[in-house]
Amino acid sequence: MAYESISHMATQQQFGFTTPTKPHPLDAFSLDGVYRTNWGGAVHADSLEVLRSLPDDSIDLVVTSPPYALHFKKEYGNANQEEYIEWLLPFAREIRRVLLDTGSFVLNVGGAWVPGKPTRSIYTYKLLVALVEDVGLELAQEFFWYNPAKMPVPAEWVTVRRIRVKDSVEFVWWFSKTPFPKATNRAVLRPYSKDMIRLNKKGLQATKRPAGHVINESFANTENGGSIPPNVLDEDTPTDLLKFGNNAANDPYTRRCKEAGVKIHPARFPAILPEFFIKMLTDPEDVVIDPFAGSNTTGMVAEGLDRRWIGIDMEASYLEASRFRFDDFDGRGPSEVEVTVSKNKTKRRRESSRAKG
Ligand SMILES: C[S@@+](CC[C@H](N)C(=O)[O-])C[C@H]1O[C@@H](n2cnc3c(N)ncnc32)[C@H](O)[C@@H]1O
């Protein structure tokens, strides 16, 4: 079966108007949300406190991108490189505690330069070691997010003296509580390449690669629904962005923030990042948490995939703007989203009734 038809079938099944059969996550965990949708809710709080309030072994997936230890501090504040690991470990310990044995923790962190020198900080590597050796997480697999749109910085080394190149990847580490978390790569297959399809048609003879790997006839079998993806997430990674909105300059979130004169979150990750891991590591109705939710990219994707979700951020204005992600969501419209507090309630209600004619 061709990839396109699988994707289409999934779209038909997954994105209808649905509600969970299990308790809403805000109710299940007795949390106060600033807003709630059918599948989840946004909580304005320090996520360390929220994580501490959750029971052991209760969460299927944590996918998140905390503030990075950047040399130039972002407006929401970054612990500097030395303090960073110390700052993050208490969150990671709570995350490990609340994860189910089948659960996973996906952490996106960017690299950094040593201030004043054309050398890279090794804080990310120290952090990785600490998460495995001190916190006790298993490193299920490392991924890389290839983002060619990253700026060529530090300018001094990259564009002025030209002695370094553009840093275009960020780490995405997939941790788990046990060596066998729930996972299936069948949920994230890619379309077969033209070469694969050609080889399949032509037929492949068993052969040995120079490195000694034996390639047999089944290698070019294109009957398995798609090819197994690599551990690099990039713009070629298949996605349901049209359903979720994306991070392009004119996506619904940024457009509506601009229209409303509301600040756009300065460090969003692309929808493909939570999408890939939510699909691969969870089932519908599972609970997904983003403890550094920002503009709530994770919640939006979870909503579209019928996963229960909780997004936590300590900056109220980011959560307030993140409501826009659920306006007109997949044709459900804001009327289907139960909004408990909103500055834009009146405007949004008006839009909703207009949409209904
Ligand atoms: C890199 S941003 C996350 C962006 C998000 N992935 C998105 O796509 O919009 C990190 C977020 O963590 C939040 N944050 C920092 N410390 C926090 C804490 N202790 N509890 C909750 N949120 C926190 C910041 O306000 C910021 O919005």
The ligand as an SDF file (V2000), in Angstrom:
LIG
                    3D

 27 29  0  0  0  0  0  0  0  0999 V2000
   12.0360   27.0070   24.6350 C   0  0  0  0  0  0  0  0  0  0  0  0
   10.5290   27.5560   25.3310 S   0  0  0  0  0  0  0  0  0  0  0  0
    9.4090   26.2740   24.8350 C   0  0  0  0  0  0  0  0  0  0  0  0
    8.7320   26.5720   23.5190 C   0  0  0  0  0  0  0  0  0  0  0  0
    7.7380   25.5060   23.0790 C   0  0  0  0  0  0  0  0  0  0  0  0
    8.4100   24.2550   22.7610 N   0  0  0  0  0  0  0  0  0  0  0  0
    6.9560   25.9790   21.8560 C   0  0  0  0  0  0  0  0  0  0  0  0
    6.9910   25.3200   20.8020 O   0  0  0  0  0  0  0  0  0  0  0  0
    6.3350   27.0510   21.9380 O   0  0  0  0  0  0  0  0  0  0  0  0
   10.7230   27.2670   27.0470 C   0  0  0  0  0  0  0  0  0  0  0  0
    9.5510   27.7380   27.9110 C   0  0  0  0  0  0  0  0  0  0  0  0
    9.7810   27.2970   29.2570 O   0  0  0  0  0  0  0  0  0  0  0  0
    9.1050   28.2040   30.1230 C   0  0  0  0  0  0  0  0  0  0  0  0
    9.6300   27.9580   31.4770 N   0  0  0  0  0  0  0  0  0  0  0  0
   10.8750   28.2130   31.9700 C   0  0  0  0  0  0  0  0  0  0  0  0
   10.9770   27.7780   33.2390 N   0  0  0  0  0  0  0  0  0  0  0  0
    9.7700   27.2160   33.5620 C   0  0  0  0  0  0  0  0  0  0  0  0
    9.2530   26.5740   34.7300 C   0  0  0  0  0  0  0  0  0  0  0  0
    9.9790   26.4160   35.8320 N   0  0  0  0  0  0  0  0  0  0  0  0
    7.9700   26.1200   34.6950 N   0  0  0  0  0  0  0  0  0  0  0  0
    7.2070   26.2860   33.5880 C   0  0  0  0  0  0  0  0  0  0  0  0
    7.6500   26.8830   32.4620 N   0  0  0  0  0  0  0  0  0  0  0  0
    8.9100   27.3440   32.4320 C   0  0  0  0  0  0  0  0  0  0  0  0
    9.3890   29.5600   29.4890 C   0  0  0  0  0  0  0  0  0  0  0  0
    8.4210   30.5220   29.8950 O   0  0  0  0  0  0  0  0  0  0  0  0
    9.3450   29.2380   27.9900 C   0  0  0  0  0  0  0  0  0  0  0  0
    8.0810   29.5680   27.4310 O   0  0  0  0  0  0  0  0  0  0  0  0
  1  2  1  0
  2  3  1  0
  2 10  1  0
  3  4  1  0
  4  5  1  0
  5  6  1  0
  5  7  1  0
  7  8  2  0
  7  9  1  0
 10 11  1  0
 11 12  1  0
 11 26  1  0
 12 13  1  0
 13 14  1  0
 13 24  1  0
 14 15  1  0
 14 23  1  0
 15 16  2  0
 16 17  1  0
 17 18  1  0
 17 23  2  0
 18 19  1  0
 18 20  2  0
 20 21  1  0
 21 22  2  0
 22 23  1  0
 24 25  1  0
 24 26  1  0
 26 27  1  0
M  CHG  2   2   1   9  -1
M  END
$$$$
